Amino acid sequence: MKYKQALKYGFFELQSIKEDYLIAKGGKANAYTFMRFLETQLVLMNPIIPHFSQYCWSKYVYPVFKASQNYDHATNENLCKNPWPKVSAPYDKVAGDRLEFLKKSKSTIRDGLEKAKTGGKKKPKKGAEPEAPKVFEKCVVFVANEYPEFKKQCLTILQGFEFDEDNKIVGDHITAIREAFDKK
């Protein structure tokens, strides 16, 4: 039994995905999707925390399913008798990479905001009053429709190289890029 991994993926990762979904939907979640999330999370957590999972299932989730006419997925009052969740669609690597990029961008923006609030300055000298933190109300993110010319050239050069199993470039790509551009 790997309780740490089960807790990480069965609870924390699912909670993170749910929060991202709620932010993307502006807090207005699709009821079917949200109930599917609750069912999946309770089934995944049932082997680790069976009493809590069964209590939440019996008290909050199952009565909603029982009253619903359109949701026939979960029909067992006993959570242990529910089947293990099945994947509804294959994993989309491109969408996953885009989501990861957006998460990293969000983190970078938040770090930049915190740095901008403090000004990135040193502590004030003795006797001087510290600066009041700046208040930011907006954040503007610019998105380009295409890469700049030098990045296009770099990507064209990189397309000529092969990649190994670990997605690492085989060959000396740095020298090839350096030779293509001026030192300036």
C-alpha contacts under 8 A as a table, 3 or more apart, distances in Angstrom:
res1	aa1	res2	aa2	distance
2	K	5	Q	5.65
2	K	6	A	6.23
3	Y	6	A	5.00
3	Y	7	L	5.94
3	Y	48	I	7.14
4	K	7	L	5.23
4	K	8	K	6.07
5	Q	8	K	4.92
5	Q	9	Y	6.04
5	Q	10	G	7.93
6	A	9	Y	5.42
6	A	10	G	5.31
6	A	11	F	7.65
6	A	44	L	7.87
6	A	45	M	7.61
7	L	10	G	5.15
7	L	11	F	5.32
7	L	12	F	6.74
7	L	45	M	7.43
8	K	11	F	5.75
8	K	12	F	5.06
8	K	13	E	6.05
9	Y	12	F	5.98
9	Y	13	E	4.87
9	Y	14	L	6.52
10	G	13	E	6.59
10	G	14	L	6.15
10	G	41	Q	6.21
10	G	44	L	5.62
10	G	45	M	6.10
11	F	14	L	5.33
11	F	15	Q	5.97
11	F	41	Q	6.76
11	F	45	M	7.26
12	F	15	Q	5.07
12	F	16	S	6.17
13	E	16	S	5.07
13	E	17	I	6.24
14	L	17	I	5.06
14	L	18	K	6.09
14	L	41	Q	7.27
15	Q	18	K	4.99
15	Q	19	E	6.16
16	S	19	E	5.14
16	S	20	D	6.22
17	I	20	D	5.11
17	I	21	Y	6.11
18	K	21	Y	5.00
18	K	22	L	6.15
18	K	37	F	7.89
19	E	22	L	5.07
19	E	23	I	6.15
20	D	23	I	5.15
20	D	24	A	6.10
21	Y	24	A	5.06
21	Y	25	K	6.10
21	Y	29	A	7.63
22	L	25	K	5.07
22	L	26	G	5.95
22	L	27	G	4.72
22	L	28	K	6.71
22	L	29	A	6.07
23	I	26	G	5.07
23	I	27	G	5.94
24	A	27	G	7.67
25	K	28	K	5.49
25	K	29	A	6.15
26	G	29	A	7.91
29	A	33	T	7.34
29	A	34	F	6.56
30	N	33	T	5.31
30	N	34	F	6.15
31	A	34	F	5.10
31	A	35	M	6.11
32	Y	35	M	5.26
32	Y	36	R	6.13
32	Y	71	Y	7.91
33	T	36	R	5.07
33	T	37	F	6.16
34	F	37	F	4.96
34	F	38	L	6.32
35	M	38	L	5.02
35	M	39	E	6.16
35	M	61	V	7.70
36	R	39	E	5.15
36	R	40	T	6.05
37	F	40	T	5.14
37	F	41	Q	6.06
38	L	41	Q	5.22
38	L	42	L	6.13
38	L	61	V	7.50
39	E	42	L	5.29
39	E	43	V	6.14
39	E	57	W	7.91
39	E	61	V	7.51
39	E	74	A	7.91
40	T	43	V	5.23
40	T	44	L	6.10
40	T	85	P	5.97
41	Q	44	L	5.14
41	Q	45	M	6.06
42	L	45	M	5.14
42	L	46	N	5.83
42	L	53	S	5.44
42	L	54	Q	7.89
42	L	56	C	7.93
42	L	57	W	7.17
43	V	46	N	5.16
43	V	47	P	7.89
43	V	53	S	7.58
43	V	79	L	6.85
43	V	80	C	7.65
43	V	82	N	7.36
43	V	84	W	6.71
43	V	85	P	7.48
44	L	47	P	7.03
44	L	84	W	7.56
44	L	85	P	7.96
45	M	48	I	5.52
45	M	49	I	5.99
45	M	50	P	7.26
45	M	53	S	6.69
46	N	49	I	5.29
46	N	50	P	4.40
46	N	51	H	7.78
46	N	52	F	7.95
46	N	53	S	5.38
46	N	54	Q	7.28
46	N	79	L	7.66
46	N	80	C	7.42
47	P	50	P	5.69
49	I	52	F	5.71
49	I	53	S	6.10
50	P	53	S	5.11
50	P	54	Q	5.93
51	H	54	Q	5.24
51	H	55	Y	6.05
52	F	55	Y	5.08
52	F	56	C	6.19
53	S	56	C	5.28
53	S	57	W	6.03
53	S	79	L	7.79
54	Q	57	W	4.94
54	Q	58	S	5.95
54	Q	78	N	7.22
54	Q	79	L	5.93
55	Y	58	S	5.23
55	Y	59	K	5.85
56	C	59	K	5.27
56	C	60	Y	5.53
56	C	61	V	6.66
57	W	60	Y	5.76
57	W	61	V	4.86
57	W	62	Y	5.47
57	W	77	E	7.96
57	W	79	L	6.81
58	S	61	V	6.42
58	S	62	Y	5.42
58	S	63	P	7.02
58	S	77	E	6.72
58	S	78	N	7.77
59	K	62	Y	7.00
59	K	63	P	7.02
60	Y	63	P	6.24
60	Y	64	V	7.06
61	V	64	V	5.46
61	V	65	F	6.51
62	Y	65	F	4.99
62	Y	66	K	5.96
62	Y	74	A	7.82
62	Y	75	T	7.96
62	Y	77	E	6.55
63	P	66	K	4.98
63	P	67	A	6.15
64	V	67	A	5.22
64	V	68	S	6.11
65	F	68	S	5.06
65	F	71	Y	6.37
65	F	72	D	7.60
65	F	74	A	6.82
65	F	75	T	7.39
66	K	69	Q	7.83
66	K	75	T	7.17
68	S	71	Y	5.76
69	Q	72	D	7.33
71	Y	74	A	7.45
72	D	75	T	6.54
74	A	82	N	6.80
75	T	82	N	7.77
76	N	79	L	6.54
76	N	81	K	6.30
76	N	82	N	6.12
78	N	81	K	5.70
78	N	82	N	7.28
79	L	82	N	5.37
80	C	83	P	7.99
87	V	90	P	7.04
91	Y	96	G	7.98
92	D	95	A	5.43
92	D	96	G	6.19
93	K	96	G	4.92
93	K	97	D	6.05
94	V	97	D	5.12
94	V	98	R	6.20
95	A	98	R	5.03
95	A	99	L	6.14
96	G	99	L	5.10
96	G	100	E	6.20
97	D	100	E	5.05
97	D	101	F	6.15
98	R	101	F	5.03
98	R	102	L	6.21
99	L	102	L	5.08
99	L	103	K	6.22
100	E	103	K	5.09
100	E	104	K	6.24
101	F	104	K	5.15
101	F	105	S	6.07
102	L	105	S	4.94
102	L	106	K	6.03
103	K	106	K	5.07
103	K	107	S	6.26
104	K	107	S	5.06
104	K	108	T	6.15
105	S	108	T	5.00
105	S	109	I	6.09
106	K	109	I	5.14
106	K	110	R	6.22
107	S	110	R	5.15
107	S	111	D	6.20
108	T	111	D	5.12
108	T	112	G	6.11
109	I	112	G	5.04
109	I	113	L	6.09
110	R	113	L	5.00
110	R	114	E	6.29
111	D	114	E	5.22
111	D	115	K	6.23
112	G	115	K	5.04
112	G	116	A	6.00
113	L	116	A	5.00
113	L	117	K	6.14
114	E	117	K	5.15
114	E	118	T	6.56
115	K	118	T	5.41
115	K	119	G	5.94
115	K	120	G	5.55
116	A	119	G	4.81
116	A	120	G	6.66
116	A	134	K	7.65
117	K	120	G	7.97
117	K	133	P	5.44
117	K	134	K	4.93
117	K	135	V	6.88
117	K	136	F	7.70
118	T	121	K	6.89
118	T	133	P	5.85
118	T	134	K	7.17
123	K	130	P	7.45
124	P	128	A	6.07
124	P	129	E	6.89
124	P	130	P	5.69
125	K	128	A	5.61
136	F	139	C	7.85
144	A	147	Y	7.02
147	Y	151	K	6.00
147	Y	152	K	6.09
148	P	151	K	5.49
148	P	152	K	6.41
149	E	152	K	5.08
149	E	153	Q	6.36
150	F	153	Q	5.11
150	F	154	C	6.32
151	K	154	C	4.97
151	K	155	L	6.15
152	K	155	L	5.14
152	K	156	T	6.15
153	Q	156	T	5.05
153	Q	157	I	6.26
154	C	157	I	5.13
154	C	158	L	6.18
154	C	177	I	6.34
155	L	158	L	4.98
155	L	159	Q	6.16
156	T	159	Q	5.23
156	T	160	G	7.12
157	I	160	G	5.67
157	I	161	F	7.60
157	I	173	H	7.93
157	I	176	A	7.32
157	I	177	I	6.88
158	L	161	F	5.48
158	L	173	H	6.84
159	Q	162	E	7.79
161	F	169	I	6.56
161	F	170	V	6.55
161	F	171	G	6.94
161	F	173	H	7.47
162	E	169	I	5.98
162	E	170	V	5.53
162	E	171	G	7.76
163	F	166	D	7.75
163	F	167	N	5.35
163	F	168	K	5.31
163	F	169	I	4.59
163	F	170	V	5.58
164	D	167	N	5.28
164	D	168	K	5.53
164	D	169	I	6.57
164	D	170	V	6.54
165	E	168	K	7.38
169	I	173	H	7.45
172	D	175	T	5.85
172	D	176	A	6.76
173	H	176	A	5.08
173	H	177	I	6.26
174	I	177	I	5.26
174	I	178	R	6.19
175	T	178	R	5.04
175	T	179	E	6.10
176	A	179	E	5.32
176	A	180	A	6.44
177	I	180	A	5.20
177	I	181	F	6.81
178	R	181	F	5.62
178	R	182	D	7.66
178	R	183	K	7.79
179	E	182	D	7.56
